[in-house]
Amino acid sequence: MKKELSDSHVRAIKKCRMSMYAFFVKSIGILLLLLFVSLNSAAQPFSLTPGFYLKRGLFFDEVMGFGASLGVEYSSKPLSIFKVELRARCGYYDYDYRAYEWNMENIVMIPYSGERVAPLDYQLAAPEIGIVPKLYWYLWDEELALFLENEVSIGLMTGKFNYNGTPATTKIFTDFIWNYNIVVGVRYKPKKLSYVASVGYSSLNFRKSIRQHAPLNYQGDIPDQGAYSLINFGIQIPL
């Protein structure tokens, strides 16, 4: 049976959302400040990179997420090997352990259609802001380039978490997180705009916070909550 949220839970949800919105607004404010500086300084070449990304675990029963990103990249010259970017992200993640089960006949994962209660399920938002050093390797002048980037970011995870073990309860909380991403990608610049795509590894894992907020003497499975694989897409706009 669906649980009704108490007044304290409703207030906690509102507080979590306000914290998330305030953090993300501040992140966007920093990026807009850099944009203003770049528009008023021809000597400092900047580019704006809006995009979106996908994250998920390495197996069927792990966390999945998607979100939008916005970055401002600085380069000392057009064909600079080293560049640096300030990037904000805001992602949505969910997890439901009921989603799949093993089909032992074919040794594959199939959607679960039974009435089993998930030991854990949640929906959360995670705004982040980070610094991204990049190394470029130009293959065809400025038109085609490969790059390696290392992103270190801090942010928040906020949402509602259903612990369905013993004792069963619902928790609403906001925690700070840090995240490291390393990706390799390609940038294609046919004319003024550039198109970028990259794939790599992310250290993002929600399990520690979820376990810390579990009820006292909680008995229930909390599987790995790592969103380890990362795919980015974006459009780079020179300013």
N, C-alpha and C positions, 0 to 999 in steps of 0.2 A: 504494500500500500504506500502511496506517495506521502512523504512527510511534509507537514505544514511548517513553514518557517516562523519562528517566534519574532517578536518585536526586536529583540536584541540581535538576532541574525539579520533582520532587514537593515538595522542601523549599521551593522558591521559591513554589509554589502555596500551600502552607500559610502561608508568611510573608505573602503578598499578602492572603490571606483574613483573617488575624489583624489586619493593618493596617486593612482595610476594616471589620471588625466593631468594632474599637476606636474608629474614627472615628465610626461610626454610633451606637454606645452613648453616646459623649460628647455627640453631637448630641441624642439623645433625653433624656439626663440634663439638659441645659440646658432643654429644653422642659418636662420634669417639674418642674424647679425653678420656672419661671415659673408653672406650673399651681398649685403649692403656694402661691406668693405670692398668686396671684389668689384662691384659696379662703379666704385669711386676711386679705383686705383688700377690704371692701365698697366702698371709695372708688375702687378702680381697676377699671373694667369690662374684663374679658377675655372672649374667646371661643376655643373650641378648634375647629380645622378639619381633620378627617381627610379624605383624598380620594385620587384616583388621577389619573394623567396619561398622555398618549401623546405621543411625539416621533418625528419622521421627517424625512428629507430631502425635497426638492422633486421628485425624480424617482424612477423605479422602482428604480434600481440603487444607492440610497444607504442609509445606516444607518437602522434602525428600533429603537424602544425603548418601554418602558412601565415604570411604577413606582408606588409609593405615596408619599404626602406627609402630613405632620402639621405644622400651624401653630398658633401662639398669637398672636391679634390683640389689640392694645390700642387702646381708644378713650376719649377724655376724656369723651365724652357720647354717648348713643344715636344722635343724628343728626349726628354730627361729619362734616365734609367730608373731613378728613384722618385717616387711621388708619395704623398700622404693624404689621407682622406679622413674627415670627421663624418661619422655615419650614425643616423638614428634609425631604429627599427621598432615596429610594433607588431607582435605576432599573437595569434590565437592558437591554442593547443587543446586537444582533448584526448581522453584515454578511456577505453571501456574494455575490460578484460574478457567480456563475453563475446567479443567480435569474432573470434576464430577458435577452431578446435582441430585436433589432428584426425585426419582420415587415415587410419592405419592400413587400409587396403591399398591405397595408392601412395601412402607416405607423403601427403601434402596437407596444407592448411586449407580448411574450407569454412565458409561462414557458419556460425553457430545459430541454430534455429530453435533451440530448447528454451526452457524457462529458468535456467540457472541464474542465480543472483551473482553479479560480479563482486569479487572481493574488494575492488576499488574502481571508482570512476570519478571523473572530474572534467570541468571546463575552466580554462584559465587564460588570462591575457598576460603578456610579458613585453612591456616597452623597455627598450635598451638604448644606450648611447655609447659609442666607442671610437677608438682611434685605429686607423687602418694604414700601416706602412705597406708600400707596394714596390715590387721590382718588375720592370718591363723589359721585354726582349722583342725588338722590332724586326719583323720578317720581311716586310715590303714597305719600306719607308714609314710613313705615318698611317698607311691604309690598314695594315694588319699587324697585330702584336699579340704576343703571349704575355701573361703576367702571373706573378705569385703574390698573394697578399696574406698578411697575418693580422687578424682583427682581435683586439682585446676590448671588451665592453662590460659595463655594469648596468643593472636594471632592476626591475621588480617583477615578481610573479604574484598575481592576485586572482582569486577565484573561489569557487565552492568545491569542496572535496568530500565525497561520500565514502566513508569507511564502513564497509558492509560485513566486516568480520565480527568479533566479539570483544568488547561491546560495540554495537553498531551506532554510528553517529555521523553527523554532518558538521564539518568545520569550514569556516570562512576566514581566510587570513591573507596577509600580504607580507612577503619576505623579499629581502634583497638577494640578487643573484649576480654572479659574474660568469663570463663566458669567453672562451677562446675559439676562434675559427681559423683554419688554414685552408685555403682553396687555390686551385690553379684555374686559369680562365683564358679566354680569348676576347680581344677587342677588334671589332671591324668598323672602319671609318671610311665609307665610300665618298662622303661629302663632308658637310659641316658636323652633322650628328654622328655619334659613335654608338654602336650596339655591343653590349658586353654580356657574356655568359660565363659562369664559373661553377665548379663542383668541388666539394671537399669534405673535410671533417669538422664537426663542432663538438665541444666539450659539454654542451648544455645538458644538464641532468637535474630533474626535479625531485629525485627520490629522497635526498637528505632532508629537505624541508618537510616533505610529506610524512616521513617517519618521525621527525621531531614533533609534529603537531598531532600525531596519533593519540588516541585515548590511553590513559594509564593501563598497563597490563593488557594492551591490545593484542589479540590473537587473530591474525589474518595475513594473507600474502600481500606484500607490496613489492611487485616485480621491479626490475630495473626501469627507470624512467628517463633514459637517455635519448635525446633527439640528435643522434650522432652524424647522420648524413645531411648535407646541405647543398641546395641548388639555388643559384642566384641568377636573375635576369634584370637588365637595366638598360636605360638610354642615357648616354652622356651628352650633356648640352654645354658647349663652351659659353663662357660669360664675357 
